[in-house]
Amino acid sequence: MKKLINVVCLIFSLVKILFVTGFAGETGHYTNGVEGIKAASLPPPGFYWKVYNAFYSANKLTDQNGDELDLGLKVNVYAMVNRFVWISKIKILGADYAADILIPTIYTDFKLEKIGLEDNDFGLGDIIIEPFILSWHKPQYDLAGGLSLVIPTGKYDITKPASPGKNFWTGLFTLGGTYYFDKNRTWSASILARYEIHTEKKETAVKPGNDFQFEWGIGKTVAKIWDVGLTGYCHWQVTDDSGADVVWDKSVHDRVFGIGPEVSIFLPPKKLMFSLRSQMEFGAIDRSVGNITTLNMTKIF
């Protein structure tokens, strides 16, 4: 098991928020579970405001073998992320050029009852800017890719596990696609993958290992305004943590999977879209195991 600091690690996006909880060692910035059905399909040119409301709760902690640790974990996290997206009419390699920014605010309530550790905090998280996005639209499929930078704007205290910031920078590479099984594009399957490269933390000589993850969704459009289906995610740490302050077993890499249903509705007269999904985690190694529920709103201008 890794070290007993930085217990709560919050990620997020497009993509993009910060709120997956981890125990001991470092985890990355991106929060799986915030995108779902047609996650790799971007809308047409325009300006969009998206609000992510993400709720994470967990009462189970696993070690390097995936076995539960009896430490009395109780953690509840709420993150609200405002994402502002501009999709231009500029064409690059036949794709629409786009850019966005994500601004998270996070509340965390954390307890490890067996060792008497308790903390809670609220504040600005680490901001994500995505200056380069390309999206392609074809009759049978959509493709998207992007480059993001996560800036350590959130406050951080090494003695406070509920700190909203993570104290390091992250480069985030995104690539994904959505395939439509019928001519009317009512049946879809999507995968949106991300790779994170982290810098060393400012306050300690620890450089978190790189992370690879992807979110997937299978959905059906009903009556032209509803989408229903099954979504999930897979997350792996793929390189060792490094640095002079790494005192844990570097060969132990975090892992977690999630799965659950989603429903969304588009309201054309209001130019609004709402989506709701809830995913249960399983197969975790060296991290918490819980549930993430996300309620998103998108406004078209």
N, C-alpha and C positions, 0 to 999 in steps of 0.2 A: 504494500500500500504506500502511496506517496505521502507527502507531508501534510501536517494539520494546519495549513494556512490557505487563504484564498478559497474558502469553502464554497462560496456561492459564485458561480461564474455565469454571467448573463450574456447571450449572443443575440443577433438578429438580422433581416432582409427581406429585400429583393435583394438579398436580398437580405439578413438584415436586421434583426433586433437583438437584444442582449438579455437572455434570461434563462438559459439552461443551467441547472444547478449541478455543480460538481464538488467532490470532496477531495481534499488533499492536493493533488497535482493540478497542473494548469489545463484548461480547456480553451477552445478557440472562441471566436466572436460570433459566428453565425448561429442563429437559432433555428433549428429544424422544426417544422410543423406550422410555420406561418404562411406557407404557400401550399396549394393543393391541386385541385382539378385544373387542367390547362395552365399549369404554373409557368410553362415555357412560351405561352402565347401572349404577346404584348398587343395592346389596342392600336388603332390607327392614329395618325398624327393628331396632336392636340395637347392640352394641359390637363393633368389629372392630380387629384388630391386623394391619397389613400391613408386611412387610419387603421392601424393594427391594434386590437385590444387582446392581449395574450395573458392567460392565467396558467401558471404552472404550480403544481403541488406535488409533494413527495414525502413519504415516510419510510423509505427503504434506501439503504446504502450498501453498495457491493464492493468487495475487495478485488484483487487482481485475478482471482479465480471465478469471479461472478457470484460468490457466496455472500449472503447477507451479513452485514455487521450489526451487532446489537448495541447501537449507540443512542437510540432514541431520537432519530432524526425527524424533525418536523419543519418543513419549509414551505412557504407560500410566497409566490412572486406574481406581481401584476406589472406588466409593461404596456405603456401606450406609446406607439411610434407614429409620428406624422411623416409621411413620405410624399414628396412633391416631385412629380414626373413630367418632363417635357419631351414629347415625341415630335420630332421635326419632319419637314418634308424633304430634308436633305438626304440624298441617296449615296451610299457608299457600298460598292460591290453589290448593288441591287437591293440593299437593305435600308430600312429607315434608321437614321441616326437619332439617338435619344440620350438623355442624361437625367439624373435624379439626385436627391439628397434625403437622408433619413435621420430624424431627430428623435431619440428615445428618451422617455422619462420612466423611471423604474422604482417600484416599492418592493422591498424584500423583508420578510419576517422569518427569522432563522433560529432553530434551536437544535442543540445536541444535548438532550436531557441527561444522559449518563455521565457526561463530563462537565455539566453545568455551563456550557457555552451557549450564549443567547445574544442576539443582535437584531436590530431592524434599522432600516434607513430608506430614505426617499431622495431622489435627485436626478439630475441629467445624466444620461448614460453616454457611451462613446458614439459620436456622430459618424455616420457613413456617407461618403460622397462617391457617386458613381458617374464619372465624367464621360465615359465611353460605353455606349450600348448600341448594338446592332440587332435589328429584328427583321426576319424574312417571312413573307406570307405567300404560300402556294395553295392551290386548291385542296391538296390532300394533307398538307402539313404546315406547321410553323416552326421556325428556328429562332433562337436568341442567344446572344453571348455578350459578356460585359466585363469590365475591369473596375474594381472598387478599391477604396482606401478607407480603412477604419481609423479614426483619429481618437486618441485617448483623452477626450474632453471631460469624461466623468470623474468625479472625485474618488480618490482611492486612499485607503488606509490599511496597511498590512495587518493591523490588529483587529480590523472590523470585517468579518466575513460577508456582511450585507452591503459592502461598498458597491455603488452603481457602476463604477468604472473598473477597467481591467489592467490599466497601467502599462499597456504596450500597444504598438501599432500593428495593423494587419493588412496585407495585400490579399485581395479576394478576386479569384478568377471564376467566372460563371459561364456555363454552356448547357444548353438543353433544347429539347424539341417536343412538339405535340403532334401526334399522328391521328388523323380522322379516318375511321373505318368505312364511312359511307359518304355518298356524294353530298348529302345535306349537312354533313359535319355534326351529326347529333351524337355519335359515339366517338369517344376520344380516349387516348392513353398518352401520358406525358411523363417525362423525366427531366429534372432540372438539377444539374450537378454543380458543386462548388469545391474549390481547392483554396485553402488558407495558408499563407506564409506569414509567420509572426516575427516580430523583433524581440530583442531582450527587454525585460521589464525595467522601468526607470529606477525603482527602489531596491531591487534585488538582482543579483547576477543569475537570472533564470531566463532562458529563451524557450518558450513552449514549442513542442513539436508540431509539425505541420498536420493539418486535418483535411480529410476528404469526406464529402457527404453528398447524398442526393435525395431529393424529395420526388415522390411519384404519385400519380393519380389516375384513376380509371373512372370515367364519368359518362352520363347520359343526359342530353338536353331534352327537356319535356316542355311542351307548349311554348317553345321559343324563349321563355324567360327563366325557367328553372334549370338548374344543374344539380344532379344527385350522383353520389358515387362513393368510392373507397379511396382513401389516401394513406400515405405512409412515408417513412424516411429511414435511411441507413447512415450511420456516422462511424468513422474510424479515425483514430490518430494514426498517422502513417510514418512519422519519423520520431526519433527520441527527443525528449527534453534535453537541454544542454545548459551549461554555465557553471561557474564556480560554486554557486549555492544549491545546486541539485544534489540532494543527499538521499534521494529515494532510488529505487530500482528503475533505471532508464528503459529497461526492456519492457516494462509494463505500459501498454498503450490503451487509452480509453476506447470504449465501444458502446454503442446503444442503437436500438431499433425502435420504431414506433408504427402504429397502425390504427386507423379509425375512420368513421364515416364523415361525409361532408354534404351540406346542402347550401345552395346559393340562389339568389333571385336578382334579376335585373328589372328595374322599373324605368322604361324608356321615357315617359313623360317628365319624370323628375331627374333623369340622367344620373341615377343612383344604382349602386349594386351593393348587396350585402351577402356575406358568406359566413358560415359557421361550421367549424370542424372540431372534433375532439379525438385525440390520439393517445392510446396507452403505450407506455414504454415496456420493452422486454429485452432480454439478452444483454443486459448491461455488464460492463467490466469497469471497475475502479471509478464508479460515479453513482449518483442517485438514480432511482427508478421511480417514475411517477406518471402524471397525466398532464398533457398540455391541451388547453381549449382556447381557440382563437376566434374572435368575432371581428371581421373586417368590414369596413365601409369604403367604397370608392365613389368619388364625385367627379363627373365629367364637366369641363368648362368649355 
